[in-house]
Structures are given as structure tokens and as C-alpha cells.
Amino acid sequence: MKALCWTGINKLTVENVDEPTILNPSDAIVKVTLSASCGSDLHLLGGYVPGMRAGDILGHEFMGEIVAVGSGVQQRQVGDRVVVCSFLSCGSCWYCLNDLTSLCDNTNPHPGLGEGLFGASTGGCFGYSQITGGFAGSHAEYIRVPHIDTGAFLIPDGVTDEQAVFASDAVPTGWMGADLGGVKPGDVVAVWGAGGVGQMAARAAMLLGAEKVIVIDRLPERLEQVRTVIGAETLDYSDGHVMAELRERTGGRGPDVAIEAVGMEAHSERPDYLYDKVKTALKLETDRPTAVREAIMAARKGGSVFVLGVFGGFVDKFPLGAVMNKGLTLRSGQQHGHRYIPMLLERIAAGEIETGHLATHVMPLAEAPRGYEMFKTKEDGCVRAVFRP
């Protein structure tokens, strides 16, 4: 079958690879209908996440049709049209039973890598390096899905493929940031990043009752989507007045909840961006936390900050003093999608959450290397490149 493979830093090729087979009774094989690019994939592409091997298949946000099931599968069957959570959950360990499914103890066959880097391993994730298990990704014609009963969710009638695919990762990730960030009715929420996750975090905050939601970015096409589709306010950070503008729009206090949805390759117009660029180039720092710093400094006293963007290692000049002295609550995490996806699919079906607009460029899998180049450089207003095997 055809699959998009990582073959080196900033090198992607579509190659012929073996079709997946069922290895365990809880497995299923899914014929991929749509598979979306994600901003966190760019960290893999650029070599910022350790544990990539030449030939690894990328992709973790997808939907499709089940074409084969293992002997132990009970809840799903051949022919089901499903969206699959990007992280794997066994459904029975302590973390899964406590709805912390991205921290599953049983789905990552390479726990030592995460333990060495983070102090503990994460759960398994499709197409996201050996650190999260080395599972083949979804930018392929077929994919093996372990624990299909817990990880795949039936797509309601009336929800299109383009809408459903983002329920795999972007929608639950954004919702988790607003939910676990503590958004409540009447809050003012600021979201750094107007990509798919940032837009979904903004929409989630609105549905949770936020009085005002402000999304910060510099790309006009993304800010336009925020205004016209999501219905939130926008702020262009390229003018250099983010802190002052947030104070102005929040009565001088700052946002009640600050959500960072950018990650380890954040861009900024401030001097610390150049500082981070130099340090990462010299391998003295692994990540560029400019958006995290700004979110912490902007949040009101006693507010909360949720880090949704992916970070892989160590950052410098972290404003811990601001966290402590302002009494901030700082939370983060990979998405615990299993707790949210069924509810989110219902909201998509009801028209409460719109996702189809994120798929600005739908193309055949054969054009995926070009799609990622467009996605990375934001060419032609690309918000998400989506591939149809």
C-alpha cells in the first residue's frame, strides 16, 4: 500500500509499504478515508522530537471504515464508519479508568524512552515517533488500530468526512484546554494560536460560557476564520501590543484563562524569539516557549494557564516567578480524547461546532509531501492539508 514516510529531517516521501495485519485480538484494520496534517507533525518533520526513524509513517488524526477485526473485538464491526482518537487507551489501567487516557500505562511498548526524557512514559500515539510507541501513522491506505473498542467512535449520520476527521484530535484537544483550564460562565479567555486546535479551544470556551474569547495570531486567513466561523475576537500579535491590548480588553486585569495552542516552535516579534532561535540552533535549548511566556505574563492574578501546544524537552527563561507570585494554576497535557469525542461528535452533528472549514486543502495522498510544504509555509492560506488515500 501507499504511505507517507518520514525519511529524514524535512524529508517526506510516499512509499510502498506492507499492509498492516491484525496482531492482537483487540485490533482492527481501518481503511483510511481522510487523514489530516497537524501542527505537531511539523515538530517531527523538523527533527525536534527525538525517536524518529527513517521509514516511519506519519499521521495521527484520521477517520475511516473498519474492514477487519480481531477475535476479541466486541463493540465495533466491519463496515463501521469511525473516527479514531489519536492516542491509544487500553480502557482498564488506572489512568484510563480516571479519564487520563493519553497517559495510559499499557499502550506504549517503548516506555523507557519517555521515562528517560519526561520521568514517565505517555500512552501510545499513532505516527508520533518511538517515544509514543512507534505505531504506524494514518497517512496511509490502511492502519492497524489496537484497542479498537475503546479508541474508535461511530460517526453520526449527517456528519461529513471533512467534519469528522478533526474529532480525532483537534476538537478534543481544544475542548480539553478550555475544560481543564477551568473556563466558566462569565470568564474572559485568551487563546494563543489560531490553527485548528486554537480555534477549537476558542469555540469550546464559548460553549462553556465564556463572556469574551480573544484569539491571538498573525496570519490573516486564520484570524478571519476565527471571526467569521468561530465567532471570537482576534488580536494580531505582529503589532507588538499584545499585553497592553489584553489589559485594555479585560478591564486592566488580564484574561481569566490563558490557553497556549502553539507549541515548541512558536514565532514572535519580541527579542526573546531571537534568543530562543539561537539557543535551539546551538542545541542549548530544545523548544521555543515564547507563547507560553506571554500567556503566563498576560494571565490575571489567580488565573489559570493551560499549555496545549506540544513541547518535547527543555526551555529557558521560564517565568516561574510569575506563576508563583501571581498565584496562577498551570496545567497541560496531551489530549484525553476518549472522554470527549462522543459528546463532541454530537455537538458537531447539532451544528454547535463547525470543523469543515479547517480542511482548506484536501488532496490525494500522493501529493502529501507538497501538502506538508504548504502547511508548513502557510502557502495559499493553508490551515490544514487533508489527505485522501
N, C-alpha and C positions, 0 to 999 in steps of 0.2 A: 504494500500500500504506500501511498504518498504521505510524507510528514515533513513538517518544518523543523529543521535541526539546527542547534547551536554548534557551530564548528570552530569557534574562536572568538576573541573579543571583537565585537562589531561585525561579526560574520554569521550570516544565516543562509542556509540553502535548503531547498526542497529536495528530499532524497527518497529513494525506495527503501523501505524497511519492512521487517517481518510484521505480519498482522498479529495483534495480541491474542492470547488464548486464556481460558479460564484456568487459574492456578489453585484457587481455594473454593470451597463450597459456597461462600458468601459473595463470590464475584459475579459480575455480569459484564458483557461486552455491549458497548453503546456505539451505534453508528452516529457519528457526529454530524449534526445538521448545520450548526453555527458555532464558531469559536472566536472569542473576542480578544484583541490585544488589551493589555493592561499596563498602566504606568509603571507598576512594579517590575514588569518584564524588562523594562529598559535598564534596570539595575543589573539584571543578568546579562543583557546584551553588552553592556559596557564593562563587564568584568568586576563589578563592585561587590558582588555576592560570591563568596568562596564556595567551592564544591561543585562547580560546573565541569562537565566532561564533554569532550568533542563527540557529537552524535546525540546528545540529549535532546529530546523532543520538548519544545516549549508549549505553553498554553495551559491555563487553569480555569478559564471562565467559559462555560460551554453548555449546550443543550443538544438533545438528540433523541434517538429511538433505540430502545433496548432490543437487541437482536439475538442474545443468548444469555442464559442464566445458569448459575451453579446449582448443585443439588440441594444446597441449604437455603436458597432464597425463598422467602415466604410472602413478602409484601409486594414485590414487583414481578412483572411478567413480560414475556416477549411481546413487542408491539406498543408498550407504554411510551408515550411522549413525555420526556422528563427533562428537568433542569437539575444539574448535579452541583452540589456545593464544592467549592474549590479545595477546601480542607476535608480530610477524611476523619470519620468518627466511628469508633468501634461500638459505641452505644452502651457499653457496660462498665468501663473503668470509672474511677472516682470523678475524674474531670468531666467525662461525658454525662454522668448522672447529675452533675451540678451545672450543666449547660455551659461548660467551658470547653467546647468541643475542639477548638483549634489547638488545645493543649493535651489532646488525647494521649494516653500513655502507651497505647497498643498499635498505633498505625504508622509509626516511623521506624523502619527497620535499621536506621543508622543513628541511634540516639547519642552515640559518643561524640559525633561532630557538634551537635547542638550543645551538649554538656560542656565541651571544651570552650566554646565561644560564648555561650549565654549562661552557663551554670546549670542548665536543664534543657532537655530537648523539647521541641514543639511536636505537634502532631504531624502526620503526613500531609503533603500537599502535592497536587498534580503539577508536573512540569516546573518545579522550582528548586532545582539543584539537589545534590546529595544530602545537604543539611536537613531538608524536609522529606527525605526518604528515597530520592532518586526515581520517583514514579514518572513514567512516560506521560507527556502532556497531551493536551486536547487539540493541538494544531495538526490533526491527522484525520484520516478517514474513519478509523475506529480507535477506541480506547478501552482498556480494561479498568473497570470501576470496582475496587474492593468495597465490601460492606454496602452493597447497593441498597439494601433495605433501609439503612439509616441515612444514606447520602444522596438519594435521588428522590425528586419530588414531582408529582404529576402536575402537568401544566393545564390550567383550566381552559375550557373551550372559549374561544374569543380572544385569547392572548396570543399575539403573533410570535413567531420565532424571534424576530428582532427585539421585541419587548422582553421575552422570557430569558434570553441569554444573559442579560445583566442581573437577573435574580440569582445567578450563580455566585457572584462576588461583589460587584459594585454596589448594588442596592442593600444587601445585608451589611456590608462593611460600613456604608454611610449611616444606616439606621443604628448600628451599634454605637457609633461615635456619639450620636445625639442621645441615645438611650442611656448608655453607661456614663456619658458625660454629664448626665443629670438634668437635661433640659426639662423645664416645667412651664406651665402656663404663665405668660407674662414676661418670660426671660427675653433678654437681648443676646443673640448668638452671632458670633463671627466665625466664618469658615475660611481658612487659608487654602486656596486651590479650587479652581472651577472646572476640573476634569470630571470624569464620571463619578468618582467617589465623593468629591466635594459637592457636586450638585445633588447627589442623593442624600448626603448629610444635611444639606440645607433644606431639602424637601421634608426629610424626617423631622427636623427641628420645628418646621412649620406645622406638621401634623400632630406633633406633641404639644403644641400650644404656644410656641414662642411668639412674642409680640412683634419682634423685629429680627430679621436674619440678614446679615451682610456677608457677601462672598467676595473674597479678595483675590485678584489675579491681574494679569496684564494683557491677556490675549482677547482681542475684541470679539471674536466669534464665540468664545466661551462665555464671556460676560453677557453677550446678547442672549444666549440660551438661558442663562440664569434669570434674566429679566423677563423674557417672553414665555418660557416654558415652566420654569420652577416658580417664578413669581417673587423672588427675593430681591433685595437691594444689592448693588455692586459697588466695588471700590477698586480702582486701578492703582496698584502699588507703584507703578513706574513714575508717578509724580512725586514720590518721596515723602508723602504726608500721611501715611497710614495711621500712626499713633495719634496725631492731632485730630484726624478725621474721625477716628473711632471714639475719641473722647467727646468730640462735638456731637456725634450721633447718639451718645449714651448718657447725656446729661452730666458729663465730666467723670463718670465712674469707670467706664470701660465695660466690655462685654461680660455678662454673667457666665457664659460658657464660650470657650475658645477651642475650636476644633482644627487641628492641623491635618490636612489631607494632601500633603505634598511629598514628603519623604526625604530620602537621603541625598537627592541631587537637586535640592531647592535652589532656585535662582533668586537674586535680589539685586536691588540698585544700591545697597548700603556697602560701606567699606568692608564689613565682615565677610561679605561674599568673596571678595578677592583674597582675603586671609585664608578662608576655607579652601578655595581653589588651589592656592599654593601649597597648603599643608597636605591636601589629598594627592596632589601631583608628586610630592616628595615622600608619600607613604607615611606621613607623620600623623595622619588622621584618616579615618575611613569614610566618614559621612559629612555632608554639609547641612548643618541644622539651622539655617538662617530663619526659616519659617517657624520652627519650634521656639527659638529665642524670642521672636517677635510676638508670638502668641502668649508666651509667659509674661512678657513685659506689658502687653496690652490688657490682659485679663484684669477684671476688677479685683479689689481686695476681697478675699474669701470666696472667690470664684473657682471655676474648675477649668482644666485644660485636658483635652483628650487628644492623644497622638495616634492618628490613623495611618499616616504615611509609613512606609516600610523603612526601617533602619537596620543595618547589618553589623555594625561594630561599635566604634568609639567616636565620640565627638569632643570638641574642645570648646572652651569658653562657654560652658553651660551655666545659665544664670540660676544656680541653686539658691543663692541668697534671696532672689526674688520669690522663688517658690516658698521658701520658709517664712520670710518676713511678711509676705502678703497673705500668708495662710491659704495658699492655693491647694486644691486637690488635683493631683496629677495622675492620670490613668492612661492606659494604652492597651494595645493588643491586636493580634490577628483576628479576623472575624470569626465569631461563633455562629456561623450561618444557620446551623441546624435548628436553632431556637427561633429564628426569624423568618426563614424562607417561606413556609406555608402561609403565614399571615401576610407576607409581602406579595405573594402571588395573588392572594385575594384582593389586596389593595390595588394592584396593577389591573386586575380584571375589572374592578369597580371604577377605574379611572382616577383614583386618588394619587397614583404615582405614575408619571409618564417616563418611559425609558427609551422608546424607539428612536428619539432624536439623537441619542448618543452615537448611534451607528451611522456616522456621516459617510463612511466609505466601506461598502460591502463588496467583496471581490473574491474571486476563486482562490483556493489555497495555493495554486501555482504562482500567484502574484504576491504571496505573503512577505517575501523579503522587501519588495517595493512598498508594501503596506506598512511595514515597520519603519522604513525610512521616512515615509510621510508622517507617521505617527510621532516619530522622534523629533523631526524638524518642524512639526506643526504645519507642514505644507498643505496648501489648499484648504485651510481651515479644518484639518483633520482632528477630530475629538477622539474617535475610536475607529480603528480599522478592524473590520469583522470579516472572517474568512468562512467560505462555504466550500467544504471539501467536495 
